[in-house]
Amino acid sequence: RELWFKLGFISWFLGLVAILLKDDYFVSGAGLPGRFKAEKVEFHWGHSNGSAGSEHSVNGRRFPV
């Protein structure tokens, strides 16, 4: 299913929501070597038991969205 929202284009896919940003949003800090324009925000998810879904971890632990 695909929808348009204020932030831009949102695409729904099994286990993924992607938001394409139509305005200028920037990311900096946290050790990044400069200022970068954000084009898209993605949320991935898997099973609610936390065994899959997250691409990143915090202190070795993964968390479902």
mmJSON file of the N, C-alpha and C atoms, coordinates in Angstrom:
{"data_MODEL":{"atom_site":{
"group_PDB":["ATOM","ATOM","ATOM","ATOM","ATOM","ATOM","ATOM","ATOM","ATOM","ATOM","ATOM","ATOM","ATOM","ATOM","ATOM","ATOM","ATOM","ATOM","ATOM","ATOM","ATOM","ATOM","ATOM","ATOM","ATOM","ATOM","ATOM","ATOM","ATOM","ATOM","ATOM","ATOM","ATOM","ATOM","ATOM","ATOM","ATOM","ATOM","ATOM","ATOM","ATOM","ATOM","ATOM","ATOM","ATOM","ATOM","ATOM","ATOM","ATOM","ATOM","ATOM","ATOM","ATOM","ATOM","ATOM","ATOM","ATOM","ATOM","ATOM","ATOM","ATOM","ATOM","ATOM","ATOM","ATOM","ATOM","ATOM","ATOM","ATOM","ATOM","ATOM","ATOM","ATOM","ATOM","ATOM","ATOM","ATOM","ATOM","ATOM","ATOM","ATOM","ATOM","ATOM","ATOM","ATOM","ATOM","ATOM","ATOM","ATOM","ATOM","ATOM","ATOM","ATOM","ATOM","ATOM","ATOM","ATOM","ATOM","ATOM","ATOM","ATOM","ATOM","ATOM","ATOM","ATOM","ATOM","ATOM","ATOM","ATOM","ATOM","ATOM","ATOM","ATOM","ATOM","ATOM","ATOM","ATOM","ATOM","ATOM","ATOM","ATOM","ATOM","ATOM","ATOM","ATOM","ATOM","ATOM","ATOM","ATOM","ATOM","ATOM","ATOM","ATOM","ATOM","ATOM","ATOM","ATOM","ATOM","ATOM","ATOM","ATOM","ATOM","ATOM","ATOM","ATOM","ATOM","ATOM","ATOM","ATOM","ATOM","ATOM","ATOM","ATOM","ATOM","ATOM","ATOM","ATOM","ATOM","ATOM","ATOM","ATOM","ATOM","ATOM","ATOM","ATOM","ATOM","ATOM","ATOM","ATOM","ATOM","ATOM","ATOM","ATOM","ATOM","ATOM","ATOM","ATOM","ATOM","ATOM","ATOM","ATOM","ATOM","ATOM","ATOM","ATOM","ATOM","ATOM","ATOM","ATOM","ATOM","ATOM","ATOM","ATOM","ATOM","ATOM"],
"id":[1,2,3,4,5,6,7,8,9,10,11,12,13,14,15,16,17,18,19,20,21,22,23,24,25,26,27,28,29,30,31,32,33,34,35,36,37,38,39,40,41,42,43,44,45,46,47,48,49,50,51,52,53,54,55,56,57,58,59,60,61,62,63,64,65,66,67,68,69,70,71,72,73,74,75,76,77,78,79,80,81,82,83,84,85,86,87,88,89,90,91,92,93,94,95,96,97,98,99,100,101,102,103,104,105,106,107,108,109,110,111,112,113,114,115,116,117,118,119,120,121,122,123,124,125,126,127,128,129,130,131,132,133,134,135,136,137,138,139,140,141,142,143,144,145,146,147,148,149,150,151,152,153,154,155,156,157,158,159,160,161,162,163,164,165,166,167,168,169,170,171,172,173,174,175,176,177,178,179,180,181,182,183,184,185,186,187,188,189,190,191,192,193,194,195],
"type_symbol":["N","C","C","N","C","C","N","C","C","N","C","C","N","C","C","N","C","C","N","C","C","N","C","C","N","C","C","N","C","C","N","C","C","N","C","C","N","C","C","N","C","C","N","C","C","N","C","C","N","C","C","N","C","C","N","C","C","N","C","C","N","C","C","N","C","C","N","C","C","N","C","C","N","C","C","N","C","C","N","C","C","N","C","C","N","C","C","N","C","C","N","C","C","N","C","C","N","C","C","N","C","C","N","C","C","N","C","C","N","C","C","N","C","C","N","C","C","N","C","C","N","C","C","N","C","C","N","C","C","N","C","C","N","C","C","N","C","C","N","C","C","N","C","C","N","C","C","N","C","C","N","C","C","N","C","C","N","C","C","N","C","C","N","C","C","N","C","C","N","C","C","N","C","C","N","C","C","N","C","C","N","C","C","N","C","C","N","C","C","N","C","C","N","C","C"],
"label_atom_id":["N","CA","C","N","CA","C","N","CA","C","N","CA","C","N","CA","C","N","CA","C","N","CA","C","N","CA","C","N","CA","C","N","CA","C","N","CA","C","N","CA","C","N","CA","C","N","CA","C","N","CA","C","N","CA","C","N","CA","C","N","CA","C","N","CA","C","N","CA","C","N","CA","C","N","CA","C","N","CA","C","N","CA","C","N","CA","C","N","CA","C","N","CA","C","N","CA","C","N","CA","C","N","CA","C","N","CA","C","N","CA","C","N","CA","C","N","CA","C","N","CA","C","N","CA","C","N","CA","C","N","CA","C","N","CA","C","N","CA","C","N","CA","C","N","CA","C","N","CA","C","N","CA","C","N","CA","C","N","CA","C","N","CA","C","N","CA","C","N","CA","C","N","CA","C","N","CA","C","N","CA","C","N","CA","C","N","CA","C","N","CA","C","N","CA","C","N","CA","C","N","CA","C","N","CA","C","N","CA","C","N","CA","C","N","CA","C","N","CA","C","N","CA","C","N","CA","C"],
"label_alt_id":[null,null,null,null,null,null,null,null,null,null,null,null,null,null,null,null,null,null,null,null,null,null,null,null,null,null,null,null,null,null,null,null,null,null,null,null,null,null,null,null,null,null,null,null,null,null,null,null,null,null,null,null,null,null,null,null,null,null,null,null,null,null,null,null,null,null,null,null,null,null,null,null,null,null,null,null,null,null,null,null,null,null,null,null,null,null,null,null,null,null,null,null,null,null,null,null,null,null,null,null,null,null,null,null,null,null,null,null,null,null,null,null,null,null,null,null,null,null,null,null,null,null,null,null,null,null,null,null,null,null,null,null,null,null,null,null,null,null,null,null,null,null,null,null,null,null,null,null,null,null,null,null,null,null,null,null,null,null,null,null,null,null,null,null,null,null,null,null,null,null,null,null,null,null,null,null,null,null,null,null,null,null,null,null,null,null,null,null,null,null,null,null,null,null,null],
"label_comp_id":["ARG","ARG","ARG","GLU","GLU","GLU","LEU","LEU","LEU","TRP","TRP","TRP","PHE","PHE","PHE","LYS","LYS","LYS","LEU","LEU","LEU","GLY","GLY","GLY","PHE","PHE","PHE","ILE","ILE","ILE","SER","SER","SER","TRP","TRP","TRP","PHE","PHE","PHE","LEU","LEU","LEU","GLY","GLY","GLY","LEU","LEU","LEU","VAL","VAL","VAL","ALA","ALA","ALA","ILE","ILE","ILE","LEU","LEU","LEU","LEU","LEU","LEU","LYS","LYS","LYS","ASP","ASP","ASP","ASP","ASP","ASP","TYR","TYR","TYR","PHE","PHE","PHE","VAL","VAL","VAL","SER","SER","SER","GLY","GLY","GLY","ALA","ALA","ALA","GLY","GLY","GLY","LEU","LEU","LEU","PRO","PRO","PRO","GLY","GLY","GLY","ARG","ARG","ARG","PHE","PHE","PHE","LYS","LYS","LYS","ALA","ALA","ALA","GLU","GLU","GLU","LYS","LYS","LYS","VAL","VAL","VAL","GLU","GLU","GLU","PHE","PHE","PHE","HIS","HIS","HIS","TRP","TRP","TRP","GLY","GLY","GLY","HIS","HIS","HIS","SER","SER","SER","ASN","ASN","ASN","GLY","GLY","GLY","SER","SER","SER","ALA","ALA","ALA","GLY","GLY","GLY","SER","SER","SER","GLU","GLU","GLU","HIS","HIS","HIS","SER","SER","SER","VAL","VAL","VAL","ASN","ASN","ASN","GLY","GLY","GLY","ARG","ARG","ARG","ARG","ARG","ARG","PHE","PHE","PHE","PRO","PRO","PRO","VAL","VAL","VAL"],
"label_asym_id":["A","A","A","A","A","A","A","A","A","A","A","A","A","A","A","A","A","A","A","A","A","A","A","A","A","A","A","A","A","A","A","A","A","A","A","A","A","A","A","A","A","A","A","A","A","A","A","A","A","A","A","A","A","A","A","A","A","A","A","A","A","A","A","A","A","A","A","A","A","A","A","A","A","A","A","A","A","A","A","A","A","A","A","A","A","A","A","A","A","A","A","A","A","A","A","A","A","A","A","A","A","A","A","A","A","A","A","A","A","A","A","A","A","A","A","A","A","A","A","A","A","A","A","A","A","A","A","A","A","A","A","A","A","A","A","A","A","A","A","A","A","A","A","A","A","A","A","A","A","A","A","A","A","A","A","A","A","A","A","A","A","A","A","A","A","A","A","A","A","A","A","A","A","A","A","A","A","A","A","A","A","A","A","A","A","A","A","A","A","A","A","A","A","A","A"],
"label_entity_id":["1","1","1","1","1","1","1","1","1","1","1","1","1","1","1","1","1","1","1","1","1","1","1","1","1","1","1","1","1","1","1","1","1","1","1","1","1","1","1","1","1","1","1","1","1","1","1","1","1","1","1","1","1","1","1","1","1","1","1","1","1","1","1","1","1","1","1","1","1","1","1","1","1","1","1","1","1","1","1","1","1","1","1","1","1","1","1","1","1","1","1","1","1","1","1","1","1","1","1","1","1","1","1","1","1","1","1","1","1","1","1","1","1","1","1","1","1","1","1","1","1","1","1","1","1","1","1","1","1","1","1","1","1","1","1","1","1","1","1","1","1","1","1","1","1","1","1","1","1","1","1","1","1","1","1","1","1","1","1","1","1","1","1","1","1","1","1","1","1","1","1","1","1","1","1","1","1","1","1","1","1","1","1","1","1","1","1","1","1","1","1","1","1","1","1"],
"label_seq_id":[1,1,1,2,2,2,3,3,3,4,4,4,5,5,5,6,6,6,7,7,7,8,8,8,9,9,9,10,10,10,11,11,11,12,12,12,13,13,13,14,14,14,15,15,15,16,16,16,17,17,17,18,18,18,19,19,19,20,20,20,21,21,21,22,22,22,23,23,23,24,24,24,25,25,25,26,26,26,27,27,27,28,28,28,29,29,29,30,30,30,31,31,31,32,32,32,33,33,33,34,34,34,35,35,35,36,36,36,37,37,37,38,38,38,39,39,39,40,40,40,41,41,41,42,42,42,43,43,43,44,44,44,45,45,45,46,46,46,47,47,47,48,48,48,49,49,49,50,50,50,51,51,51,52,52,52,53,53,53,54,54,54,55,55,55,56,56,56,57,57,57,58,58,58,59,59,59,60,60,60,61,61,61,62,62,62,63,63,63,64,64,64,65,65,65],
"pdbx_PDB_ins_code":[null,null,null,null,null,null,null,null,null,null,null,null,null,null,null,null,null,null,null,null,null,null,null,null,null,null,null,null,null,null,null,null,null,null,null,null,null,null,null,null,null,null,null,null,null,null,null,null,null,null,null,null,null,null,null,null,null,null,null,null,null,null,null,null,null,null,null,null,null,null,null,null,null,null,null,null,null,null,null,null,null,null,null,null,null,null,null,null,null,null,null,null,null,null,null,null,null,null,null,null,null,null,null,null,null,null,null,null,null,null,null,null,null,null,null,null,null,null,null,null,null,null,null,null,null,null,null,null,null,null,null,null,null,null,null,null,null,null,null,null,null,null,null,null,null,null,null,null,null,null,null,null,null,null,null,null,null,null,null,null,null,null,null,null,null,null,null,null,null,null,null,null,null,null,null,null,null,null,null,null,null,null,null,null,null,null,null,null,null,null,null,null,null,null,null],
"Cartn_x":[0.842,0.0,0.886,0.548,1.351,0.495,1.031,0.294,1.189,0.583,1.305,0.991,2.004,1.835,2.642,2.54,3.241,4.759,5.319,6.762,7.241,6.375,6.778,6.074,6.755,6.168,6.43,5.387,5.526,5.142,6.01,5.746,5.7,4.635,4.477,4.842,5.676,6.087,6.196,6.029,6.093,7.396,7.308,8.475,9.239,8.703,9.431,8.471,8.757,8.08,9.181,9.08,10.072,9.394,9.999,9.477,10.516,10.154,11.041,10.793,11.816,11.681,11.708,10.683,10.609,11.245,11.422,12.054,13.521,14.246,15.657,15.81,16.253,16.569,18.032,18.759,20.183,20.537,21.588,22.088,23.543,23.906,25.298,25.565,26.818,27.197,27.413,27.51,27.673,28.855,29.917,31.109,31.09,30.019,29.973,30.959,31.627,32.641,32.08,30.876,30.279,28.773,28.133,26.672,26.125,25.119,24.594,23.097,22.631,21.2,20.526,19.456,18.673,17.658,17.586,16.645,15.521,15.796,14.808,14.957,13.838,13.821,13.173,13.829,13.275,13.132,12.034,11.8,11.661,12.455,12.388,11.918,11.162,10.771,10.68,10.725,10.642,9.718,10.127,9.303,9.321,8.231,8.133,9.021,9.572,10.456,11.859,12.079,13.35,14.462,14.153,15.198,15.595,14.774,15.077,14.441,14.825,14.195,15.14,15.753,16.639,17.963,18.426,19.725,20.851,20.543,21.555,21.298,22.288,22.145,22.672,22.245,22.728,23.313,24.602,25.299,25.066,25.06,24.915,23.492,22.521,21.116,20.361,19.472,18.613,17.201,16.488,15.148,14.176,12.967,11.97,11.375,10.898,10.246,8.808],
"Cartn_y":[-1.172,0.0,1.234,2.231,3.442,4.665,5.607,6.797,8.031,9.191,10.472,11.167,11.703,12.455,13.74,14.597,15.879,15.706,14.709,14.512,14.067,13.515,13.019,11.729,10.868,9.62,8.511,7.816,6.709,5.429,4.459,3.18,2.093,1.327,0.23,-1.064,-1.864,-3.15,-4.087,-5.34,-6.319,-6.154,-5.703,-5.522,-4.233,-3.295,-2.064,-0.917,0.242,1.491,2.471,3.065,4.034,5.377,6.444,7.799,8.599,9.024,9.876,11.324,12.019,13.376,14.385,15.233,16.198,17.54,17.834,19.08,18.815,19.85,19.707,19.413,18.188,17.765,17.339,17.705,17.413,16.657,15.835,15.041,15.436,15.676,15.993,15.578,15.64,15.277,13.783,13.308,11.882,11.268,12.055,11.531,11.578,12.102,12.213,13.284,13.076,14.026,15.204,15.624,16.747,16.776,17.52,17.688,17.002,16.141,15.344,15.557,15.64,15.793,14.429,14.367,13.134,13.084,11.969,11.795,10.838,9.904,8.865,8.37,8.016,7.379,6.019,4.966,3.617,2.981,2.277,1.48,0.032,-0.856,-2.283,-2.988,-4.03,-4.794,-6.267,-7.056,-8.507,-9.048,-10.138,-10.777,-9.971,-9.988,-9.219,-9.779,-10.989,-11.539,-10.93,-10.018,-9.314,-10.097,-11.26,-12.085,-11.615,-10.778,-10.316,-8.948,-8.313,-7.047,-5.876,-5.657,-4.51,-4.777,-3.794,-3.918,-3.494,-2.767,-2.227,-2.728,-2.563,-3.009,-1.932,-2.011,-1.138,-2.052,-1.912,-2.785,-4.257,-4.593,-5.982,-6.508,-5.702,-6.139,-5.513,-6.304,-5.826,-5.657,-4.663,-4.36,-4.28,-4.864,-4.747,-3.347,-2.914,-1.606,-1.748],
"Cartn_z":[0.0,0.0,0.0,-0.763,-0.838,-0.537,0.235,0.657,0.553,0.353,0.399,1.717,2.379,3.608,3.512,4.52,4.524,4.394,5.049,4.999,3.624,2.835,1.525,1.209,0.519,0.052,1.054,1.48,2.42,1.701,1.74,1.095,2.163,2.179,3.127,2.421,3.036,2.496,3.685,3.477,4.557,5.345,6.576,7.426,7.228,6.435,6.152,5.883,6.462,6.111,5.722,4.538,4.067,3.842,4.35,4.183,3.399,2.187,1.395,1.806,2.244,2.766,1.625,1.544,0.445,0.793,2.061,2.485,2.826,3.192,3.541,5.026,5.335,6.695,6.688,7.748,7.792,9.064,8.967,10.082,10.297,11.572,11.895,13.333,13.724,15.084,15.228,16.449,16.766,16.027,15.838,15.184,13.663,13.061,11.599,11.136,9.999,9.535,8.752,9.054,8.336,8.511,7.648,7.658,6.411,6.59,5.494,5.346,4.098,3.818,3.916,4.706,4.829,3.693,3.006,1.906,2.244,3.18,3.45,4.882,5.51,6.822,6.636,7.123,7.0,8.371,8.565,9.764,9.323,9.927,9.641,10.907,10.748,11.924,11.589,12.644,12.514,13.573,14.188,15.209,16.511,17.239,18.483,19.587,19.406,20.435,20.374,19.415,19.327,18.66,18.091,17.487,16.093,15.464,14.11,13.9,12.814,12.465,12.52,13.66,13.791,13.088,12.31,11.649,12.576,13.624,14.521,15.937,16.785,18.165,19.108,20.366,21.428,22.488,22.751,23.706,23.396,22.096,21.678,21.646,22.021,22.036,20.875,20.259,19.175,19.72,19.206,19.691,18.523,18.656,17.595,17.583,16.425,16.303,16.738],
"occupancy":[1.0,1.0,1.0,1.0,1.0,1.0,1.0,1.0,1.0,1.0,1.0,1.0,1.0,1.0,1.0,1.0,1.0,1.0,1.0,1.0,1.0,1.0,1.0,1.0,1.0,1.0,1.0,1.0,1.0,1.0,1.0,1.0,1.0,1.0,1.0,1.0,1.0,1.0,1.0,1.0,1.0,1.0,1.0,1.0,1.0,1.0,1.0,1.0,1.0,1.0,1.0,1.0,1.0,1.0,1.0,1.0,1.0,1.0,1.0,1.0,1.0,1.0,1.0,1.0,1.0,1.0,1.0,1.0,1.0,1.0,1.0,1.0,1.0,1.0,1.0,1.0,1.0,1.0,1.0,1.0,1.0,1.0,1.0,1.0,1.0,1.0,1.0,1.0,1.0,1.0,1.0,1.0,1.0,1.0,1.0,1.0,1.0,1.0,1.0,1.0,1.0,1.0,1.0,1.0,1.0,1.0,1.0,1.0,1.0,1.0,1.0,1.0,1.0,1.0,1.0,1.0,1.0,1.0,1.0,1.0,1.0,1.0,1.0,1.0,1.0,1.0,1.0,1.0,1.0,1.0,1.0,1.0,1.0,1.0,1.0,1.0,1.0,1.0,1.0,1.0,1.0,1.0,1.0,1.0,1.0,1.0,1.0,1.0,1.0,1.0,1.0,1.0,1.0,1.0,1.0,1.0,1.0,1.0,1.0,1.0,1.0,1.0,1.0,1.0,1.0,1.0,1.0,1.0,1.0,1.0,1.0,1.0,1.0,1.0,1.0,1.0,1.0,1.0,1.0,1.0,1.0,1.0,1.0,1.0,1.0,1.0,1.0,1.0,1.0,1.0,1.0,1.0,1.0,1.0,1.0],
"B_iso_or_equiv":[0.0,0.0,0.0,0.0,0.0,0.0,0.0,0.0,0.0,0.0,0.0,0.0,0.0,0.0,0.0,0.0,0.0,0.0,0.0,0.0,0.0,0.0,0.0,0.0,0.0,0.0,0.0,0.0,0.0,0.0,0.0,0.0,0.0,0.0,0.0,0.0,0.0,0.0,0.0,0.0,0.0,0.0,0.0,0.0,0.0,0.0,0.0,0.0,0.0,0.0,0.0,0.0,0.0,0.0,0.0,0.0,0.0,0.0,0.0,0.0,0.0,0.0,0.0,0.0,0.0,0.0,0.0,0.0,0.0,0.0,0.0,0.0,0.0,0.0,0.0,0.0,0.0,0.0,0.0,0.0,0.0,0.0,0.0,0.0,0.0,0.0,0.0,0.0,0.0,0.0,0.0,0.0,0.0,0.0,0.0,0.0,0.0,0.0,0.0,0.0,0.0,0.0,0.0,0.0,0.0,0.0,0.0,0.0,0.0,0.0,0.0,0.0,0.0,0.0,0.0,0.0,0.0,0.0,0.0,0.0,0.0,0.0,0.0,0.0,0.0,0.0,0.0,0.0,0.0,0.0,0.0,0.0,0.0,0.0,0.0,0.0,0.0,0.0,0.0,0.0,0.0,0.0,0.0,0.0,0.0,0.0,0.0,0.0,0.0,0.0,0.0,0.0,0.0,0.0,0.0,0.0,0.0,0.0,0.0,0.0,0.0,0.0,0.0,0.0,0.0,0.0,0.0,0.0,0.0,0.0,0.0,0.0,0.0,0.0,0.0,0.0,0.0,0.0,0.0,0.0,0.0,0.0,0.0,0.0,0.0,0.0,0.0,0.0,0.0,0.0,0.0,0.0,0.0,0.0,0.0],
"pdbx_formal_charge":[null,null,null,null,null,null,null,null,null,null,null,null,null,null,null,null,null,null,null,null,null,null,null,null,null,null,null,null,null,null,null,null,null,null,null,null,null,null,null,null,null,null,null,null,null,null,null,null,null,null,null,null,null,null,null,null,null,null,null,null,null,null,null,null,null,null,null,null,null,null,null,null,null,null,null,null,null,null,null,null,null,null,null,null,null,null,null,null,null,null,null,null,null,null,null,null,null,null,null,null,null,null,null,null,null,null,null,null,null,null,null,null,null,null,null,null,null,null,null,null,null,null,null,null,null,null,null,null,null,null,null,null,null,null,null,null,null,null,null,null,null,null,null,null,null,null,null,null,null,null,null,null,null,null,null,null,null,null,null,null,null,null,null,null,null,null,null,null,null,null,null,null,null,null,null,null,null,null,null,null,null,null,null,null,null,null,null,null,null,null,null,null,null,null,null],
"auth_seq_id":[1,1,1,2,2,2,3,3,3,4,4,4,5,5,5,6,6,6,7,7,7,8,8,8,9,9,9,10,10,10,11,11,11,12,12,12,13,13,13,14,14,14,15,15,15,16,16,16,17,17,17,18,18,18,19,19,19,20,20,20,21,21,21,22,22,22,23,23,23,24,24,24,25,25,25,26,26,26,27,27,27,28,28,28,29,29,29,30,30,30,31,31,31,32,32,32,33,33,33,34,34,34,35,35,35,36,36,36,37,37,37,38,38,38,39,39,39,40,40,40,41,41,41,42,42,42,43,43,43,44,44,44,45,45,45,46,46,46,47,47,47,48,48,48,49,49,49,50,50,50,51,51,51,52,52,52,53,53,53,54,54,54,55,55,55,56,56,56,57,57,57,58,58,58,59,59,59,60,60,60,61,61,61,62,62,62,63,63,63,64,64,64,65,65,65],
"auth_comp_id":["ARG","ARG","ARG","GLU","GLU","GLU","LEU","LEU","LEU","TRP","TRP","TRP","PHE","PHE","PHE","LYS","LYS","LYS","LEU","LEU","LEU","GLY","GLY","GLY","PHE","PHE","PHE","ILE","ILE","ILE","SER","SER","SER","TRP","TRP","TRP","PHE","PHE","PHE","LEU","LEU","LEU","GLY","GLY","GLY","LEU","LEU","LEU","VAL","VAL","VAL","ALA","ALA","ALA","ILE","ILE","ILE","LEU","LEU","LEU","LEU","LEU","LEU","LYS","LYS","LYS","ASP","ASP","ASP","ASP","ASP","ASP","TYR","TYR","TYR","PHE","PHE","PHE","VAL","VAL","VAL","SER","SER","SER","GLY","GLY","GLY","ALA","ALA","ALA","GLY","GLY","GLY","LEU","LEU","LEU","PRO","PRO","PRO","GLY","GLY","GLY","ARG","ARG","ARG","PHE","PHE","PHE","LYS","LYS","LYS","ALA","ALA","ALA","GLU","GLU","GLU","LYS","LYS","LYS","VAL","VAL","VAL","GLU","GLU","GLU","PHE","PHE","PHE","HIS","HIS","HIS","TRP","TRP","TRP","GLY","GLY","GLY","HIS","HIS","HIS","SER","SER","SER","ASN","ASN","ASN","GLY","GLY","GLY","SER","SER","SER","ALA","ALA","ALA","GLY","GLY","GLY","SER","SER","SER","GLU","GLU","GLU","HIS","HIS","HIS","SER","SER","SER","VAL","VAL","VAL","ASN","ASN","ASN","GLY","GLY","GLY","ARG","ARG","ARG","ARG","ARG","ARG","PHE","PHE","PHE","PRO","PRO","PRO","VAL","VAL","VAL"],
"auth_asym_id":["A","A","A","A","A","A","A","A","A","A","A","A","A","A","A","A","A","A","A","A","A","A","A","A","A","A","A","A","A","A","A","A","A","A","A","A","A","A","A","A","A","A","A","A","A","A","A","A","A","A","A","A","A","A","A","A","A","A","A","A","A","A","A","A","A","A","A","A","A","A","A","A","A","A","A","A","A","A","A","A","A","A","A","A","A","A","A","A","A","A","A","A","A","A","A","A","A","A","A","A","A","A","A","A","A","A","A","A","A","A","A","A","A","A","A","A","A","A","A","A","A","A","A","A","A","A","A","A","A","A","A","A","A","A","A","A","A","A","A","A","A","A","A","A","A","A","A","A","A","A","A","A","A","A","A","A","A","A","A","A","A","A","A","A","A","A","A","A","A","A","A","A","A","A","A","A","A","A","A","A","A","A","A","A","A","A","A","A","A","A","A","A","A","A","A"],
"auth_atom_id":["N","CA","C","N","CA","C","N","CA","C","N","CA","C","N","CA","C","N","CA","C","N","CA","C","N","CA","C","N","CA","C","N","CA","C","N","CA","C","N","CA","C","N","CA","C","N","CA","C","N","CA","C","N","CA","C","N","CA","C","N","CA","C","N","CA","C","N","CA","C","N","CA","C","N","CA","C","N","CA","C","N","CA","C","N","CA","C","N","CA","C","N","CA","C","N","CA","C","N","CA","C","N","CA","C","N","CA","C","N","CA","C","N","CA","C","N","CA","C","N","CA","C","N","CA","C","N","CA","C","N","CA","C","N","CA","C","N","CA","C","N","CA","C","N","CA","C","N","CA","C","N","CA","C","N","CA","C","N","CA","C","N","CA","C","N","CA","C","N","CA","C","N","CA","C","N","CA","C","N","CA","C","N","CA","C","N","CA","C","N","CA","C","N","CA","C","N","CA","C","N","CA","C","N","CA","C","N","CA","C","N","CA","C","N","CA","C","N","CA","C","N","CA","C","N","CA","C"],
"pdbx_PDB_model_num":[1,1,1,1,1,1,1,1,1,1,1,1,1,1,1,1,1,1,1,1,1,1,1,1,1,1,1,1,1,1,1,1,1,1,1,1,1,1,1,1,1,1,1,1,1,1,1,1,1,1,1,1,1,1,1,1,1,1,1,1,1,1,1,1,1,1,1,1,1,1,1,1,1,1,1,1,1,1,1,1,1,1,1,1,1,1,1,1,1,1,1,1,1,1,1,1,1,1,1,1,1,1,1,1,1,1,1,1,1,1,1,1,1,1,1,1,1,1,1,1,1,1,1,1,1,1,1,1,1,1,1,1,1,1,1,1,1,1,1,1,1,1,1,1,1,1,1,1,1,1,1,1,1,1,1,1,1,1,1,1,1,1,1,1,1,1,1,1,1,1,1,1,1,1,1,1,1,1,1,1,1,1,1,1,1,1,1,1,1,1,1,1,1,1,1]
}}}
